[in-house]
């Protein structure tokens, strides 16, 4: 079944989609310069057990609709983001140093960070604390 999206294509625009492998996790990507064979934007993204690369939209989204997170204000801004991604193409995905959100934020903001990872770490600390406190009583 084809994915229906808006018909605009803005290189450098951030999109995210729910991960089909990890509940509550969003997969982040950036629209590339071209369109894929289905007429959708190509997508720069990195996922677990893979590297940063530009793929078809369907490979990025796994058949799910995506949401637009941010759009560059000018064409040159988007082009600069794509060039930054091209400069690190092939970077291996890692949870703590090069996950999809960190790579996207680095390309756009100049600082690699992941709100999802921070929330996950805090949740793990909270669960551990509850288990430690619960086992002590």
Backbone torsions as a table, in degrees:
resi	resn	phi	psi	omega
1	UNK	NA	127.9	-179.6
2	UNK	-68.2	149.0	177.8
3	UNK	-87.8	129.8	178.1
4	UNK	-95.4	125.9	179.0
5	UNK	-132.9	171.3	171.8
6	UNK	-65.9	159.6	-173.9
7	UNK	-90.0	3.9	177.6
8	UNK	-84.4	154.1	177.5
9	UNK	-138.5	118.2	-177.7
10	UNK	-124.7	102.1	177.5
11	UNK	-55.1	133.9	-179.3
12	UNK	94.2	-5.4	-179.2
13	UNK	-75.0	138.9	178.7
14	UNK	-87.5	132.8	172.1
15	UNK	-127.5	154.3	172.1
16	UNK	-141.4	156.6	-176.3
17	UNK	-143.9	149.2	177.1
18	UNK	-62.9	136.0	176.7
19	UNK	-71.6	134.2	177.3
20	UNK	-82.9	-16.7	-178.0
21	UNK	-95.6	-25.7	-174.1
22	UNK	-131.2	105.2	-179.8
23	UNK	-56.5	145.0	178.1
24	UNK	71.6	6.2	-179.6
25	UNK	-109.4	138.9	176.4
26	UNK	-104.1	138.7	176.6
27	UNK	-97.8	127.5	-174.3
28	UNK	-104.5	145.8	175.8
29	UNK	-155.6	170.0	-179.7
30	UNK	-128.0	132.0	178.4
31	UNK	-61.2	133.2	178.8
32	UNK	-84.8	-170.3	-177.0
33	UNK	-77.7	-27.3	-171.3
34	UNK	-110.8	176.7	170.6
35	UNK	-107.1	150.3	178.5
36	UNK	-84.0	-175.8	-176.4
37	UNK	-66.1	-15.4	177.2
38	UNK	-96.4	4.0	179.5
39	UNK	84.8	3.9	178.0
40	UNK	-90.8	159.8	178.5
41	UNK	-66.9	143.0	169.8
42	UNK	-68.1	158.0	-174.4
43	UNK	-131.7	130.4	171.0
44	UNK	-88.0	126.6	178.6
45	UNK	-165.1	163.2	175.8
46	UNK	-131.3	140.3	177.5
47	UNK	-137.4	164.9	-176.4
48	UNK	-50.2	137.6	-179.8
49	UNK	65.4	25.6	-179.8
50	UNK	-144.6	-169.4	-179.9
51	UNK	-128.6	166.9	173.9
52	UNK	-65.8	125.5	178.1
53	UNK	-159.9	167.9	179.0
54	UNK	-101.0	123.9	-175.8
55	UNK	-129.1	-177.3	173.8
56	UNK	-70.7	160.0	178.1
57	UNK	-61.5	-42.1	-176.5
58	UNK	-62.8	-35.9	177.7
59	UNK	-68.1	-39.8	176.9
60	UNK	-63.5	-47.9	-170.4
61	UNK	-88.8	-13.8	-175.2
62	UNK	53.8	35.0	175.7
63	UNK	82.4	7.0	-178.9
64	UNK	-103.8	154.6	175.5
65	UNK	-70.1	146.7	178.0
66	UNK	-108.9	164.8	175.5
67	UNK	-116.3	146.6	176.2
68	UNK	-83.1	127.5	-179.1
69	UNK	-99.0	-39.5	-175.7
70	UNK	-159.6	145.9	179.3
71	UNK	-127.6	132.0	177.7
72	UNK	-58.9	148.5	179.6
73	UNK	-77.0	-26.0	-177.6
74	UNK	-142.3	155.5	-179.9
75	UNK	-56.7	-44.4	-178.2
76	UNK	-63.6	-32.7	176.6
77	UNK	-63.9	-45.5	177.5
78	UNK	-63.4	-40.9	178.8
79	UNK	-62.4	-40.9	178.1
80	UNK	-62.4	-39.1	178.3
81	UNK	-63.6	-45.2	178.6
82	UNK	-61.3	-42.3	178.9
83	UNK	-62.2	-37.9	177.6
84	UNK	-63.2	-43.2	178.4
85	UNK	-63.6	-43.5	179.0
86	UNK	-59.3	-32.6	-178.3
87	UNK	-69.4	-18.8	178.8
88	UNK	-121.3	17.0	178.7
89	UNK	-53.2	137.7	-179.1
90	UNK	92.6	-3.3	177.2
91	UNK	-61.1	129.1	-178.6
92	UNK	-72.3	134.3	176.6
93	UNK	-64.9	132.2	169.4
94	UNK	-138.8	146.5	-176.2
95	UNK	-61.6	-44.9	-172.1
96	UNK	-94.3	-14.9	-177.6
97	UNK	-123.4	-25.5	-176.3
98	UNK	-148.6	55.9	174.4
99	UNK	-84.5	172.3	-172.7
100	UNK	-58.5	-42.4	-179.5
101	UNK	-68.0	-41.4	179.7
102	UNK	-62.0	-42.4	179.9
103	UNK	-65.2	-44.8	179.3
104	UNK	-61.9	-47.6	-178.6
105	UNK	-65.3	-37.0	176.2
106	UNK	-62.2	-45.7	-178.1
107	UNK	-63.0	-35.9	-176.2
108	UNK	-91.7	-45.8	-171.9
109	UNK	-100.7	-15.9	-178.2
110	UNK	85.6	5.4	-179.2
111	UNK	-139.8	122.0	-180.0
112	UNK	-80.5	113.1	175.3
113	UNK	-151.2	159.9	-178.2
114	UNK	-138.6	112.9	175.6
115	UNK	-63.9	-36.9	179.9
116	UNK	-61.8	-43.3	179.8
117	UNK	-64.9	-42.2	179.3
118	UNK	-61.1	-44.4	178.4
119	UNK	-64.2	-40.9	178.5
120	UNK	-62.0	-41.6	178.5
121	UNK	-64.7	-44.9	178.4
122	UNK	-62.1	-40.5	178.2
123	UNK	-63.5	-41.7	179.1
124	UNK	-64.2	-40.5	177.7
125	UNK	-63.8	-42.8	180.0
126	UNK	-63.4	-44.0	179.5
127	UNK	-63.8	-43.1	178.7
128	UNK	-61.4	-43.6	179.1
129	UNK	-61.3	-44.0	179.1
130	UNK	-62.4	-42.3	179.5
131	UNK	-66.5	-40.0	179.1
132	UNK	-66.7	-45.3	179.1
133	UNK	-64.8	-41.2	-179.7
134	UNK	-67.4	-33.1	-179.2
135	UNK	-79.3	-15.7	179.7
136	UNK	-85.9	-9.2	-177.3
137	UNK	-100.4	NA	NA
